[in-house]
Amino acid sequence: MPAIAICAPSRSLTRDDAARVSALAAEFPDLELHFHEQCFLTGGHFAGSDAQRLSALLECANDPAFTAVWFARGGYGAARIAEDAIAQMNGAAGFKTYLGYSDGGMLLGGLYARDLGKQVHAPMPTDIRRDGGDTAVRRTLAYLAGDRSGVEANLDHRPQVAFNLTTLAMLTGTPLMPDLTGHVVLVEEVAEYDYAVDRLFFHTTAALPAIAGLRLGRVSAVPENEIEFGHSSEQVAEHWCRRAGIPYLGRADIGHDIDNKIVPFGT
């Protein structure tokens, strides 16, 4: 029976969230979920101190009893522990699947850079809070149980990765950044001004000149600026891809919402 460890490298989860996810998981009797107690800690913005989050992640990754590590929630925090965590992972960690998105992309990127396990952009337990969030959480549970119907429909034979745009921008130039030469890169964004999205594309496309192409997911919850920006998110993506010589490949079905589809990293 696949045993899934859930920890919170960034922000915390509530026990009510965990109970609702566990109730959904009853629909998948072949799965066994284990919420680490660290998920419920608080330490300022974070799910406990850096040391507590690091320890929990390593316990989940290094335990051979678990087949996958599912990040409980995004927010910010994974970057503070990612390098230390990856440096202390053992052989068992290399056989696991790691799932999450948003700030979890810091860990997915670092793990992918070192070919350590299998990385998957996928909805997280915290998505249970969204209206209709059962749909998103169920998609990941089904994937863990072997159902691939929730995978993004337009993936092809080329290696793929999916990131939140801000997360990808923060990865560039750091030891956590994987080599994405020849990859199709899917990006999405949430809660950023239109001009900030433009600025992120300016930076990120300049750092990804050898990729096979870029696809744009949903850019949602855009704050209203005092002056209209005048360019849609797709126009922004097309502009900066053209400037960087990156093929713009159209839209992707990912985002900070219940329709967020699954993207396994690689081929």
Buried (B, 14 or more C-beta within 10 A) or exposed (E): EBBBBBBBBBBBBBEEBBEBBEEBBEEBEEBBBBBBEBBBBEBEEBBBBBEBBBBBBBBBBBBEEBBBBBBBBBBBBBBBBBBEBBEBBEEBBBEBBBBBBBBBBBBBBBBBBBEBBBBBBBBBBBBBBBEEBBBBBBBBBBBBBEBEEBBBEBBEEBBBBBBBBBBBBBBBEBEBBBEBEEBBBBBBBBEBEBBBBBBBBBBBBEBBEEBBBBBBBBBBEBEEEEEEBEBEBEEBBBBBBEEBEBEBBEEBBBBBBBBBBBBBBEE
